Amino acid sequence: MKRKQLWEGGYRKMNIAEKQNMRKQILAYALRYQGDWNKIAKAIAEQERWTAISYPENYVTVFEEAYPQALRNLQFAPWILFYRGDLSLTNQSAISVVGSRNPDEYALRQCQRIVNLLKPHEVIISGLAKGIDGAAHQEALSHRTIGVIGCGLDIGYPKVNRQLQKQMEEHHLVLSEYPNGVKPLAFHFPWRNRILAALGRALIVVAAAPHSGTMLTVNEALACSRPVYCVPHAMDSPCGLGCNLLISQGAFILCEEDDIANI
C-alpha cells in the first residue's frame, strides 16, 4: 500500500494502539536501514518482521498528525523525522535561506541583512552547513530558526557549527531523517535539500556557484512550486555566478529592502 493510501485510508481508521504500533514499526525500519528512504519503503510494502526498539531521540512519522504539513505533498516525503527542539516551528510561516559554503564578505553582509529583516515574522530555515547556512541561523537566533541536517543528530557536523547546533536544539529546532550514528555522507545533502526547500514558503539564494548543492536546492524548490529569490552579485564574483544565472533565467531579484519585505 502506498504512503498516501496508508495516511488517507487505513491509518486514519486505526485505534490508538494500532497507531502507536505503526509508529514503532517505522522507527524499527529507519534504524535497521539507517534512514534510507527506499529501503524503508520496501520494508513497509513487504511488511518485514520487526521488533520494537527503545530510542533516545524525539521523532515523528509521516503517519502522525504532528508531522510537518509542508512535507506531506513531497514525492518522497520522509518516513520519519528525528528532532531536537520545538517541532511546532515547522507549521509556522517560514523562509528558506541557502548559499555557498565559501561566501565572500558581500554575501555574508547580505545574508545578515536579509535575515534581520525577515526574522521578526518568519522562521528562518537553512541547512546548518558552514558559510551562508551558519550565518543565516546565527542571525536568526534571537527569534526562530530550523536546521535540516544530513546526518544523525548526535554527529555535530560540521565541527565549526557544533555550538550553533546545540543552541538551536535547546531553543529552536534541528531536524534529520537519519537516526543517531549515521554519518554525513555526500549523497545525504542533495537528498535532504527537498526537506529544506519544502518547509519554507519561499527560497532565498544568497550566494551560489553555477554548479553547487545550492543549485540542487533551487530545483527542489521549483518542484514544490516555491518562488525563488536571489541576491545579485558582481560579474567577477565566483560565489555569485549561480545567483546571476538564476536571475537571468527568471528568479526574482533582491535589490532593495522593499523586495525583501514583499516576499
URKATA-V595968 format. One record per residue. N is the residue number from 1. RES is the residue in three letters. PHI is phi as a letter, one per 20 degrees, with the letter a starting at -180 (none if undefined). Layout:
{{N | RES | PHI} {N | RES | PHI}}
This chain:
{{1 | MET | none} {2 | LYS | f} {3 | ARG | g} {4 | LYS | f} {5 | GLN | f} {6 | LEU | f} {7 | TRP | f} {8 | GLU | f} {9 | GLY | d} {10 | GLY | g} {11 | TYR | f} {12 | ARG | f} {13 | LYS | e} {14 | MET | f} {15 | ASN | e} {16 | ILE | g} {17 | ALA | f} {18 | GLU | f} {19 | LYS | f} {20 | GLN | f} {21 | ASN | f} {22 | MET | f} {23 | ARG | g} {24 | LYS | f} {25 | GLN | f} {26 | ILE | f} {27 | LEU | g} {28 | ALA | g} {29 | TYR | f} {30 | ALA | f} {31 | LEU | f} {32 | ARG | f} {33 | TYR | d} {34 | GLN | l} {35 | GLY | m} {36 | ASP | f} {37 | TRP | g} {38 | ASN | f} {39 | LYS | f} {40 | ILE | f} {41 | ALA | g} {42 | LYS | f} {43 | ALA | f} {44 | ILE | f} {45 | ALA | f} {46 | GLU | e} {47 | GLN | l} {48 | GLU | g} {49 | ARG | f} {50 | TRP | b} {51 | THR | c} {52 | ALA | f} {53 | ILE | c} {54 | SER | f} {55 | TYR | c} {56 | PRO | e} {57 | GLU | d} {58 | ASN | f} {59 | TYR | b} {60 | VAL | c} {61 | THR | d} {62 | VAL | f} {63 | PHE | e} {64 | GLU | d} {65 | GLU | f} {66 | ALA | f} {67 | TYR | f} {68 | PRO | g} {69 | GLN | f} {70 | ALA | f} {71 | LEU | e} {72 | ARG | f} {73 | ASN | e} {74 | LEU | f} {75 | GLN | g} {76 | PHE | c} {77 | ALA | g} {78 | PRO | g} {79 | TRP | f} {80 | ILE | b} {81 | LEU | c} {82 | PHE | e} {83 | TYR | b} {84 | ARG | c} {85 | GLY | o} {86 | ASP | e} {87 | LEU | f} {88 | SER | f} {89 | LEU | f} {90 | THR | f} {91 | ASN | d} {92 | GLN | d} {93 | SER | g} {94 | ALA | b} {95 | ILE | c} {96 | SER | e} {97 | VAL | c} {98 | VAL | c} {99 | GLY | r} {100 | SER | f} {101 | ARG | f} {102 | ASN | c} {103 | PRO | f} {104 | ASP | e} {105 | GLU | f} {106 | TYR | g} {107 | ALA | f} {108 | LEU | f} {109 | ARG | f} {110 | GLN | f} {111 | CYS | f} {112 | GLN | f} {113 | ARG | f} {114 | ILE | f} {115 | VAL | f} {116 | ASN | f} {117 | LEU | f} {118 | LEU | e} {119 | LYS | f} {120 | PRO | f} {121 | HIS | c} {122 | GLU | c} {123 | VAL | f} {124 | ILE | e} {125 | ILE | d} {126 | SER | b} {127 | GLY | d} {128 | LEU | l} {129 | ALA | e} {130 | LYS | f} {131 | GLY | n} {132 | ILE | f} {133 | ASP | g} {134 | GLY | f} {135 | ALA | f} {136 | ALA | f} {137 | HIS | f} {138 | GLN | g} {139 | GLU | f} {140 | ALA | e} {141 | LEU | g} {142 | SER | f} {143 | HIS | c} {144 | ARG | b} {145 | THR | b} {146 | ILE | c} {147 | GLY | d} {148 | VAL | d} {149 | ILE | d} {150 | GLY | d} {151 | CYS | b} {152 | GLY | f} {153 | LEU | f} {154 | ASP | e} {155 | ILE | f} {156 | GLY | m} {157 | TYR | c} {158 | PRO | f} {159 | LYS | g} {160 | VAL | f} {161 | ASN | d} {162 | ARG | f} {163 | GLN | f} {164 | LEU | f} {165 | GLN | f} {166 | LYS | f} {167 | GLN | f} {168 | MET | f} {169 | GLU | f} {170 | GLU | e} {171 | HIS | c} {172 | HIS | c} {173 | LEU | b} {174 | VAL | c} {175 | LEU | d} {176 | SER | b} {177 | GLU | e} {178 | TYR | d} {179 | PRO | f} {180 | ASN | g} {181 | GLY | n} {182 | VAL | f} {183 | LYS | f} {184 | PRO | f} {185 | LEU | f} {186 | ALA | g} {187 | PHE | f} {188 | HIS | f} {189 | PHE | f} {190 | PRO | f} {191 | TRP | f} {192 | ARG | f} {193 | ASN | f} {194 | ARG | f} {195 | ILE | f} {196 | LEU | g} {197 | ALA | f} {198 | ALA | f} {199 | LEU | f} {200 | GLY | e} {201 | ARG | e} {202 | ALA | b} {203 | LEU | d} {204 | ILE | d} {205 | VAL | d} {206 | VAL | e} {207 | ALA | b} {208 | ALA | a} {209 | ALA | f} {210 | PRO | g} {211 | HIS | c} {212 | SER | b} {213 | GLY | f} {214 | THR | f} {215 | MET | f} {216 | LEU | f} {217 | THR | f} {218 | VAL | g} {219 | ASN | f} {220 | GLU | f} {221 | ALA | f} {222 | LEU | f} {223 | ALA | f} {224 | CYS | e} {225 | SER | m} {226 | ARG | e} {227 | PRO | f} {228 | VAL | d} {229 | TYR | d} {230 | CYS | c} {231 | VAL | e} {232 | PRO | f} {233 | HIS | c} {234 | ALA | f} {235 | MET | f} {236 | ASP | d} {237 | SER | e} {238 | PRO | g} {239 | CYS | e} {240 | GLY | d} {241 | LEU | f} {242 | GLY | f} {243 | CYS | f} {244 | ASN | f} {245 | LEU | f} {246 | LEU | f} {247 | ILE | f} {248 | SER | f} {249 | GLN | e} {250 | GLY | o} {251 | ALA | f} {252 | PHE | f} {253 | ILE | d} {254 | LEU | d} {255 | CYS | d} {256 | GLU | c} {257 | GLU | f} {258 | ASP | f} {259 | ASP | f} {260 | ILE | f} {261 | ALA | f} {262 | ASN | e} {263 | ILE | f}}
